């Protein structure tokens, strides 16, 4: 066990390094020896104190596409991540010049575990790329060209006029006709095959014909996806979901921290499970009573600090709607949830 006087440095048994300076083991934190003989302190026994410098240090170990960069910044003492994107104008066909764009802000708590910080960067990249995918899909109309799945449509206006876009009696196009109107990354699509799986599912195979898309995984890509029915609308929704999945899968395979692609399909899920058991099993950890007290205190600090401030009435209404007067973990929160 690590007592409160243990210094950050190297493990005396095998010179294994302790965590970074912004990661400090709690008092009496357990040491766990892995199957490869390395000694580690599991992340749930560490305190975190992130600064702008420490966040940038973590980001410096992330590898991904040159056209997307996760940046860290600080405003009003609040650290956040933001994705910078170099991208052609999706609404100007044939324009090869690139614009500098920035995604939404993802705020970083001071005590966020480093693993969750890395995964926040991964999620920020997925959302930024999804935004691009939605704009790259276009649909031709007699009166012009649209991007029906982009994120910039006026949602309040749509909600107030939903009868204009939820008309169940809208004439259905046949699949060949709707595909002839689809464009992705400036090029048309080709239908390869349709297969009826059952009355509720249709399997489509579509060929993308783009060859200069900045999101290179889409160049000459064959897309196979299920749609919930045989309508043109079902086809369009199934297609955009499949395109977003292709982008997300690309991030999973190519996003690396210290050279490791955590969410790649090449990572063996069962072995992750076994490692988790080793790091969290009570038998493996063999926590002493003082260690348990320190761990409980850490958990209390983390969980109690996550309650949103100024939301007492909303939380009480949320609980009341489920017939709950006090949640099992009410002791974590300072406000009265009755």
N, C-alpha and C positions, 0 to 999 in steps of 0.2 A: 504493500500500500504506500501511497505518497502521503506523507504528513504535511502539515501546514508550513514546515520549514524547508521542504524540498525545493531546491532551486531548479529553474529551467536550464537544461543543458543536455547532457547525453546520459543514456542509461549505463550504469556501471557494468552490467553484464555483457553487453555487446555493442556499446557505443551507438545505439540507436538514438536519433535526435528526438528531442521533445518537440511539441507543436511550436508554431510561430509565436512571436512576441505578443500578438493580439489574441492568442489562445492560451489560457492559463488553466491548468488542472485545479479542481476544487481540492480542499483539504481531504486527505485520505482517499484520493481517487485510486481506483484499481488499475493495476498493470495486467494486461492480457497478452499471453504469448500465442502467436498465430502458428499455423501449420508450417510456415516457412521459417520459423524460429525468431521472427521479428517481435519485439515487444511494443505494445501500443497502449495509449489511453483512449478509450472510446469517446466519440464526440459528445455524448450526452453526460460526460463528466468534466466538461470544459466550460469555462466562462469565456465570453467573447467581448472584446472591446474594439470594435472597428472604428477606424478613422478613414479619412479620404485617402491617406497614404496606404493603409492596409488594404482597402478595397482595390486600389490601383495595383497593388502588389499581386493580389489574387487574379485580377483581370489580365495581368501580364503573362500569366501561365496558361491562358486560354488560346486555343488555335481554332480559327474558322476561316470562312471565305474572305478574300481581300476586299470585297465590295461591301461588307458589313463589319462595323467595328463597334464593340460595346464600350462606352465611355462612362467614367464616373465623374460626378460634379457635386457641388454643395451649394445650397442656398438656404439662408436663415437657419443655419446649423443642422440642416437636414441633408443627408447624403442620398443621392439617387443615381440610378443607372439609366442610360439613354443610348439607343442604337443610332449610329450615324450610317447613312446609306448613300452610296454613289449609284445613281440609277438613271437610265434614259427616261425622258418624259413619256409615260405610258399613254398619254393622250395625243401625242404628236407622232404619227407614223413616219418612218424613215429618218427620224431625228436621232443621230448617233451621239450628240452631245449629252453629257451626264450632269444631272443636278445633284446638289448636296441636300439631303433630306434628313430629318430627325424623327424618330419614333416617340411614343409616349414615355413618360417618366415612371420608373419603377423604384419606389423608395426602399431604403435599406436601413433597418434598425441597427443601433449600435451593437446589440447583443445577438445579432443574427448568426447562427452557425455558418461556418465557412462553406460547408456543403450546400446549404440552402442559398447562400449568396451565389455560388457557381450555378445552381439550378435556376436562379432568378435570371441570370444572364442568358441561359439556354432558352428560357421561356420568352424573354424579351426578343431574342432572335427569331423564334418561331412566329411570334405575333407580327413582327416587322415583315417577315417574308410572306406570311399569309396576306398581309395588306397588299403586297406586290402581286401575288397570285390573283387575288380578287380583281385587281385593276387590269391584269393582262388578259382576262377573259372578257370578250366583247360579243355583242349580239347585234346583227344588222337589222334595221327596220326600213320601211319605205321612206320614212322621213329622216333617217340618220342612223348613227351608231351609238350603242349604249354599253355601259358596264353594269349590268343588273345586280351583281353581287358585291360591288365596292362598298366601302365603309362610310362614304360621305353622303349618302342619301339622308334626307330630312326625316328622321324617324317620328318626331312629334307630328309633323304634317301628315305622314303616312297613316299614323294612328287615327288622326282626325278624319281621314278620307279613305278608310280601309276598304270601302266598297269598290274603290277603283282598282285595287290590286289583289283582292281576294274573291273575285267573281268566279264562282264554280262553273258558271255556264259559258265561260270564255271558250271560243272555238279551239279545239285541240288540233295542233299541227301533227302531221305524221313525222316519224323519226327522221326519215331522209330529208324532209323539208327543213326541220329545225337544225339538223347538223349542217346543212348547206349555209345556214345563217350564223354559225358559230365561228369565232376567230380566237385563237390563243397566240399570244406573242406575235401578233401581226400576220399569222398564217391560218389558213382554214384547216378543218379537221376532216378525217376520213373515217367512215364507219366500216369496221372490219367484220363484225358479227354481232348478232343478237340471239340470246338463248333464253327461253322461258324456263325458269327453275321450278316455279309453281305459280299459282294464281296471284301471289303477292310479291314475287321477286323476279326480276329480269336481269340477266347478265349481259353487259355490253362490253365490247372490245373496240376501242377507238384509237386511231393513230394520229398523234400530233405531227405536224409537218414543219414546225419551226426548226431552224438550225443555227440561229444566232441569239438565242435567248440568254440574257445574263444569268438567269437561274438555269444553269447548264443541265441539270437533271431532266429538264423537259425537252431537250432537243431530240427530235425523232423518237419520242417516247411512245411506247404502246401502253395505253391506259385500260385496265380491266376493272370494272366496278359493278356493283349491284344497285338497281333502282327499285323503289317500292311499288312501281306500277309501270305500265307501258306507255304512259302519256308523255308528251313533250316536256311538260313541267317536271315530272318525275325524273326524266332523263337529265335535265339541266341541273337539278339539285343533286342528283347522284354524281354527276360529272364534277361539279365544283368541290364537293366533299372529297372526291378521289384526288383531285389536283392538290388540295390542301394537305391531304395525307402524304402525297409524294414529297411535298416540301418538308413536312415535319419529319418524315423518315430520313431525308437527306441531312437535316440538322442532327438527328440522333446518331447518324453514322460518322459525321465529319466534325462535330463539336467535341473538342478534346481539352482536358485539363491535365497538364503535365504529361501529355501524350496518350492519355487514357480516355477512350470514348465510352463513358459510363452507360449510355442508353443504346449502344450498338447491339444489334441482334447477335453479334459474335460473342458478347458477354453471356456466360452460361447462367441462366436464371437460378437453377438449383444450387449452384455454387455460391451465388450471392446470398441465397437463403441460409446456407450452412454457415457462411461467414457471419451473418446477422445473429444466428443462434449463439455463436461463440462470443460475440461482443455484447450480447444482452442476457444470456442465460445466467440465472442466479448462481448456479453451480460453478460456472466458469469464472464469474466475477468474484465470488466469495467475499462480498463486502462485509467489513467489520461494522459494528454498531455506529461508530463515529462516521464512517463512510456513508452509511444509510442516512444519517441525519443530514450530512452535507448535501447528499444527492436530493433528498426531499426538499431541503431549503432552496436549492437551485431550481428544481421543478416548480416550486411555489412562485419564485421570483419571475420565472419566464411566463408561466401561465397567467398569473395575476396581472402582469404587465401588458397582456394582449387585449384586455377588455377595452372597447372603444369608449372614450370619454364623452359625457354629455348625452348618452343614449339610454339612460335609465328607463324612461317611459316606454321607448320602443322595445327594449329588451323585456320589460315586464309584460307588454302586450303580446310579444312573441311567445313567451312562456305560457301566458294565460290561454292563448289560442290552442295550446296543446294540453290544457288542463293541468299544468305544472305550477305549483306555488314556489317551490325551491328546487333548483337542479341539484343533483348529487354533489357537484363541486362548488356549491355556492360560497363555501369558505374562502375561495380564491379571490373573490371580488369584494372591493370595499363598499360599493354602492348597495343599496337595498333593492333586491329584485322582487319584493313582494308586490 
